[in-house]
Amino acid sequence: MELDKIENRRYGPGERIELDGKSFSNCAFDGCEVIYGGEQTFWRDATWRNCRFTLVGSASYTVQVLKAIGLSARPPDRHSINGTGQPTAERKTREAKKIGPSIP
């Protein structure tokens, strides 16, 4: 599966961004809603600040299964990507991150 490439984009409050099937390079996510459904995604040099993360579809079911078997900790606060419950300052990912199955 080839990912849709998105580069040098800035997302702000009121925007909803779906990660599934997309590759993000040098993008900034600030106060937006980020939606992940369990499909492959990739990002490099991304800035994440005060985003709200929503899990849908397969990603949501995975969390439910982990909770049911006791492997999941308290989910992060809706405005936190570090799980502390406190709003995060800016977080920059410098390494490339790939989520989803490997493609040969």
N, C-alpha and C positions, 0 to 999 in steps of 0.2 A: 504494500500500500504506500503510495507516495503522498506525503503530507503537503497541504497547502502552505506555501511559504509567505510569512508576514515579516516585514523588516521595518525598523525605525518608526514604529507606531506608538502613539501615546493614547492610553485609555483613561478616562476620568469618571467622576461621579455620574451616576445615571446610566452608564453603559453596561451591557451584559456581554461577556466574552465567553464563547464556548471553546475550550481547549482541544476537544477531540478532533483528531485528524489534521491538526495544524502544527506548524513549526514557527516559533517566534524567535527573532534575532534582534537584539538591541531594542527591546520594547519596554515601555514603562506602564505599569498598572497602578493607578492611584485612585482609591476610593470607589472602585468599580465592583461589579459582581462577576465572579469567575465561576463558570459552570464546567464540571468535569463528569463525564458519563462512563469512563472506563476504557475508552479507546486510546490508541497510541497518540502521544503528543511529545513535543520536544521544545526546549527553550535554551537560549544562550544569551548571556549579558542582559538579563531581565531585571527590572527593578519592581519590587512588590511593596506597596504601601497602603495600609488600612483597607485591604480588600475583603470582601465577603465571599466565602467559598461555598458553593452549593454542589452537592453530589447527587447525581441522578442516575437512573438505569443501573447498569452493572456495578458502578462504583458505589452506589447507595446500598445495593444488595450485599456487596462485600463487607461494608461497614456493619450491616446488620448481623451477618454471620459471625464476624469477629467479636461483636458485643455479646452475642448469644453464647459463645464458648469462652468468654471471659478474657479475650486477648486484646481488647481495645481499651485504651485509657479514655478519660474524659475527652470528648471532642473539643477542638479549639473553639474559643469564643468567636462569634461571627465576624468580629473585626480584628482578628489576630491570626497570624500564620505561625506563631511560635508556641501556641498552646498555653500561654500563661494567663489568658483571660484579660490581659492588659493590651490596649492598642499598641501596635508595633510602630517603631520608627521605620525608617526605610530599610529594606533588605534587598541587597543586590546579589544576584547569582552570577558568579564569574565563570564557574564551570558549566559546561553543557549538561543539561539534564534531559534524559529520555525516559518517558514513562510509557509502558505498554509492552506488548510482545516484541521480541526481536524479529527482525525480518532478514532472512538469509540473503 
